[in-house]
């Protein structure tokens, strides 16, 4: 649960998007059983006692799905992700779901 966003941008290759997301500071491959292998990343893992990420992003056709888990840093991660995507792929449309 959290605040969910659809990020839409022009990217022909899902692996290129995954490579960019993988390189973001604080990004780790998601271990969720619902995560698409190699295409889903947790951002900013919380304190050791809960281990819940501040946000999760998953590559999708035509863009990505972003979830701010409302742990405090999700919005900052969203801004960094959008900025990184824009610098590499051009305009990014952000829509709250």
C-alpha positions in Angstrom: 0.0 0.0 0.0 1.0 3.6 -0.6 0.7 6.3 -3.2 1.0 4.8 -6.7 2.1 6.6 -9.8 2.3 5.7 -13.5 5.5 7.1 -15.1 5.2 7.3 -18.9 8.2 8.0 -21.2 9.7 6.9 -24.6 11.9 3.9 -23.9 12.1 1.1 -26.4 14.2 -1.2 -24.3 13.1 -2.3 -20.8 16.7 -3.4 -20.0 18.0 0.1 -20.6 15.4 1.5 -18.1 16.3 -1.3 -15.6 20.0 -0.4 -16.0 19.3 3.3 -15.2 17.1 2.4 -12.2 19.7 -0.1 -11.0 22.3 2.7 -10.9 20.3 5.0 -8.7 21.7 5.6 -5.2 19.8 3.5 -2.7 18.3 1.1 -5.3 18.4 -2.6 -4.7 16.8 -5.5 -6.6 13.4 -6.2 -5.1 13.0 -9.5 -3.3 9.2 -9.3 -3.3 7.5 -12.5 -4.7 5.4 -10.1 -6.8 8.4 -8.3 -8.4 9.3 -8.9 -12.0 12.8 -10.4 -11.8 15.4 -7.8 -12.9 12.8 -5.1 -13.5 11.7 -4.2 -10.0 13.8 -2.1 -7.5 13.3 -1.1 -3.9 14.5 2.4 -3.0 15.7 3.4 0.4 15.3 0.4 2.7 13.9 1.5 6.1 15.3 0.7 9.5 16.5 -2.8 10.1 13.6 -3.7 12.3 11.1 -3.3 9.5 13.2 -3.5 6.3 10.4 -2.0 4.3 11.6 0.2 1.4 10.6 3.8 1.2 9.5 3.3 -2.4 9.4 0.6 -5.2 9.7 1.1 -8.9 9.0 -1.5 -11.6 9.7 -1.2 -15.3 6.5 -1.6 -17.5 5.8 -1.4 -21.2 5.9 2.3 -22.0 7.3 3.4 -18.7 7.3 2.4 -15.1 5.1 1.9 -12.0 6.3 3.8 -8.8 4.9 3.3 -5.3 5.7 5.6 -2.4 5.3 3.5 0.7 4.8 6.6 2.8 7.8 6.0 4.9 9.1 9.6 4.6 11.5 9.6 1.7 9.3 8.3 -1.2 8.6 11.8 -2.7 12.3 12.6 -2.8 12.9 9.3 -4.6 10.1 10.0 -7.0 11.7 13.4 -7.9 15.2 11.8 -8.3 13.7 8.9 -10.5 11.8 11.4 -12.7 14.9 13.6 -13.1 17.1 10.6 -14.0 14.5 9.3 -16.5 14.1 12.7 -18.1 17.8 13.2 -18.5 18.1 9.8 -20.4 14.7 9.3 -22.1 13.2 12.8 -22.4 9.9 14.0 -21.1 8.2 11.9 -18.4 4.5 12.1 -17.6 3.6 11.4 -14.0 0.1 10.4 -13.1 -1.1 9.5 -9.7 -3.2 6.3 -9.8 
